[in-house]
Every structure is written in structure tokens, then in C-alpha cells.
Amino acid sequence: MFARPPYPAPSVTRRSALLGGLGLLALPAGGWAATPAEASVWPRALQVPGGIARLPLGAAPTRPVAHLPGGDGPVPLLVLGDTSHWTALVGVALSAEPGEAHIVVQAGEGASRELAYTIAPKRYSEQRLTVPPRTVDLSPEDQARFERERAHQATVMATFSEPPLQNTLRMRVPVPGRRSSSFGLRRVFNGQARNPHSGMDIAAGTGTPVVAPLPARVIDTGDYFFNGQTVWLDHGGGLLSMVCHLSAIDVKTGDMLKTGERLGAVGATGRVTGPHLHWGVMLNRTMVDPALFLAA
């Protein structure tokens, strides 16, 4: 799978103080701990590589603007809430080192300030798979195809539209079935280590309907070397999802979908060992664990 986008992880070298006012609240050194009222809010917070930080921004008359600093330029963040309380959602890259990180926030006409948070360590398990050799040791033609597809998908992953209207983003599983491979697994294909698994695999038979997990706009469809037939969805504010290895695509770019509306069918296209759905969720151009958006 196309396991991680070509964007840098958040810096972890800056100091752990919230600089200045804007009514922003500092986090405790151990990171964000959900209150009982927030335990039923999605996505759930899990400040580890591949997880999500929920950073309280306090009250402000208009939606604050927040971003992750990066060597290739700032990456905008999803901010949800209302005038009484805003929250920034930060996707933590699987490649992020444990330790201190920060975002930059601006509320209204005030000066920009830093908000620090802590990334805790997490060790993911390993999975060994056997696939056709041509999907591991690429021919020059397949390598050129992959590079073209990676450049195209980088533009798709940079999509940032208006934030979603709802403040809790509980998702529906795109297809029923057993979770056959979890997010973050360290993948070894034919004895060769590759990037960690960047989504959730759900076992289902070829032709099983696949539906939208949230209201969305279709922003890309295609047949890719690793991912097979794929649909990308934009849920707003840099929150995207992708479904891969489809046997059929029933939508086109620009279509607007409701939660639960069909978009395609399970298949076994691309680099696979059998029919299943690969479901990926991206936040601020970073693949995060889809399970954090599910009730169970």
C-alpha cells in the first residue's frame, strides 16, 4: 500500500510552553486526557505515532486558524467547535518521534502563538506477507508508473476545504467484516521490510457494497499500481479517506455523498493477497488510525 505521504513529521525540538495569550489553554505534560463528557466525542484522542491529538484552543468569536510547521511549508489543521470552545485536531505521523511537538495558532487579528503537546511512544506489531514478486521488486516501467501515481496522489492529499458542519466525526465502517489487518503493522513483503500499514483492512467478499463513512465529496478515482481501484473522499478541513482494491467504482470526481451511500464494491485489485477493503483515513496530510473514528 501507499503507506505514508511525502510530508515531514511535526518538529519535536521546540520548548514545551504555550507562548502568549489568545485565551488558549496549555496541555499537561502527559498530553491530553479526555473528560467523561468527551469520551463519546470522535475522533478519540490518542497522542502516539499514527494517532490524533485533540488540542483545546479556548473561546474565540471566530474559528481560529491553526497549522503544523514544516520544512515544505505550513500544513493547515482541522479546527472544530463554536465561539465558546474550539479544538484543533492534529494527525500524528507514523514516523513522528516520541516527545514534544507544537502547532501554531492564530485567533482573530491577534499574533500567532505556539501550542505544545506531547507524543507518547507506541510499538506496532509486525506482519509478513507473500505477494507476486513484481509488486515488491518493481520493473523500471512499474517504478515509473508508481512515481507518476505518487506525484498525483500528493496533490489529492493536499486537499483542504471548508471544515465539516458537525463537531463530532463518528464514522461508519465502509463495509461490514472482520478487521484482517490493523493500522500501523510493520509490513514485510516477501522478506523485505516496507512502510507500515497505513490503514485498516476489512475482510469481505468480492462485490460487497462499499459506502461512504461520512458525508463527502469524491475528489479522486483511479486504478493504481499498489492500491488498485481506489476512491478518495474529502470530508472537509483536511480530513480525507480512501478505499482501495475495489472491483467496481460507482462514483466520479465531484460527486457528493451522504453517510452510508454506496461508492463501489470490494475487490482484489492492486497489491493484495485476496479480496478485502483497505480503508485509510488522512488528517492534515497524515494517515491516522481509522479505529479512532469508530464507536467500537
N, C-alpha and C positions, 0 to 999 in steps of 0.2 A: 504493500500500500504506500501511497504517497504520505509519508508519516509525519513530516513536520515542514512548515513553511520556512522559506529562507529569510527569517526575520530574527534580529538579535533578542536574546533574553533580557529582562529588565536588569539594570545595574544593581549590584548588591554591595556597593562600596560606599554609599553615602551615609551620612550620620543619621541617627535614629530620632531626630526631633522633628516635630511639626513646627515649621517656621511661620511665625506671624499669626494673624487673626483670621478674618473671614468667618468666624464662628465655627471653624472646623474642629472636630473632636479628635484627640490623639488616641492611638491604639495602645493597649498594654503591650509590654514586651513580648508576651507569648502569642500575640496575634488576636484575631477577632474571635470572640466566643458568643454564640447566638443566645439570646434570651429566650424564655419559653414562648413568647409571642412570635419570635422569629423562627422558631423551629419548624413551622409549617410554611415558610417562605422559600420559594425556589428561584434560582438555584441555591442549593445549600452551600455554605462556606466550607472550604477545605483548603487551607493555605499550604499546599505542598506542590511540588512539580506536577503539572497536569491538572491541578485543582483550580479553585476560584477564591479570590479574596473579596469580601464584601466590606467596603470601607465607608463608614458614616461620614458625611460631609456637613451635617447640621442643616440649619434653616437658611433659606435664601429666597428672595422674591422671584427669581428666575432660575432656570436649570443651570447649575454650574457646568463649566467646561473642564474636562479632565483628560489627561493624556499620559502615556508612558513615554519617557525619554528614550531615544535610541540613536545609534550611530547613523542610521539611514533616515533619520527624521522622526518626529513625534508620531506616536500611534494613538488615535483617539479612543476613548473609553466610553462604555455604556454607562449612563447616569440615569437612575430611575428615582421616582418619588414624587413629592409635591413640595409646595413652599414651606411646609413645616418640617420636612426632613428629606434630604437627598442622600442617595447611596451610590457610590461608584462600584461597578463590578469589574474585576480585573482577572483575566485569564492568565494563569501562571504557566509558562512554557515548561514542557517536559525536560528541557535542557537547563532550566534555571538551577543555579547553585543554592543550597540552603543558606539562609542568613537574611540580612537586611536588604530591603528594596524600597523604592518610593515611586509615587506618582506626582504629577504636577497638576494643581487645581487652580482655577480662576473663577470667582463668583462675581457676577456683575462687572462693574468697572474697576474693581479692586485689583491689586497687584497679585501676580501668581505666587503661590506658596507650595511647598513640598509637604506631602503626607507620607509618613513612613509606615511600613508593615513588615512582618517577619515571615519568611518562607521556611517551613519545617521540613526535615528530611523525610523521604519516603522511598522504600525499596520495592520495586516491582519484580514479579517472578519472571521466569524465562519460558519461552515456548519454542519447540523445534518442529519445523515443517519441511516436508519434501514436496517440491514443485518442479515443473518442467525446467530443465537446465537453462533454456533460452531466456527464462524470466528472471534468472539470477546473474548469469554471465551474458550481458547484452551484446548483440552484434553491433557493429558500427551503425547500421540502419536503425535498429531499435533504440540505441543510445541517442541518436539524433532525434528520433520521434519523441522520446521521453523528455529531452531538453526543451523541445518546442512546447510540449504539453505543460511542463513545469512553468515555463515563462507565461503561458496563457493563464494557467490557474493562479499564478501570483497576482494577476490583475483582478481575477474574480475574488480572491481572498481579501483584497484591499477595499472591497465594497463597504461603504459606511453611509447608511441612510438615516432617516428620522427614527428616534427611539420608539419602541413599541408602546402602545397605549396602556397596556396592563403593567402593573408593577410586580406581579409575581409570575414567573415564567415556568410554570409547571408544564412539562412536555408530555405528549402522548407517545408511547413506543410506536415507531413507524410500522412494525409488523409483529404479530404475536409469535412467540417461540422461545426456545432455550437460548440463553446467552452462552455461545460456544467459545468465545474468546473475549476477554475483558480488556479494557483500556490500559495502556501502559506496559503491557507484556514486552519483554525484550525478545525480539524475533530473531531466530536463527533459521535461515533458509538454506537447505542442502549443506549444512555445516558452516555456513558463512553468516556472521553477525550482521544484522541490518538495523535500521532505525526502529525504535519501539513502536508498538501497535498504537495507532493514533485514534482509534475509535472503539466501538462495541460491535462485535459480530453476533448476529442472531440467526440461529439455525431455523430454516424454513424451506419448504419445497418450492421448486421452480414453478412460477406462475402465481404464487401467493401475493395478493394485493399489498402494495406499499403505500402508506398515507403520510400526509404532512403532520409533523409533530406539534406545530404551532401555526397560526396564520402566517403566510409567507408570500413573497414574490419569487418566481423562478428566475434566477439570474444566469444560469448556465446549464446546458445539457451537452453530452458528448460521449464518445466511445474512446476511452483512454487505455494506454498500454497496461498499466498496473490495475487501475480501478475499474476497467471495463465500462459498461454503460452506466453513466453517472448523472445525477441531478443535484445541482446546488440551489439552496434556498436562502433567501435573505429575510430574517425575522425582525430586522431593524436595529440600529445602533451598533453595528459591528458584530451582531450575533447571527451567525450563519450555520447551516447544517448541510450535510452532504449524504446521499445514499448511493451505494456503489454495487457493482456486479449485477446490475439489473438485466432481466431477459427482455423487458419492454419498457419504453418510456412513453407515457401518455400525456405529457405536457410539453410546452415550448417556452422559450425565454420570454419573459414579460407576463406570463400567466399569474393571476392572483389566486391563492389557495386558502381555504379555511382549514382549521384543525380537523384532521380526520379525512380530508378529501384525497382521493386516490391520485397518485402521480406516476405509478409504474408497477412493475411486478418483479419479484425475486428471481434471480438467475445465477449463473455461474460464469459470467464474462470477466475477462482480465486475469490477473494472477490469483487463482483460487485452487482449493483442493476439493471443492464441491459446492453445491448451491447453498447460498446463505446471503444475508444482507449485512453489509458493512455500513454502519451509521456513525458519522463523525459530527461533532459539534465544535464550532470555532467561535472564540470570543477574542476581540482585539487581535485578530490575525494569528491566534494561538489555538491549537487543538486542545480541548479540555475534556474531562471525563463526562460523557453523556449521562451517567448514572446520577450525577448531582442535580439533574433537572427532573428526575423521576421520583414519584412518591415512594416506590419500593424497588 
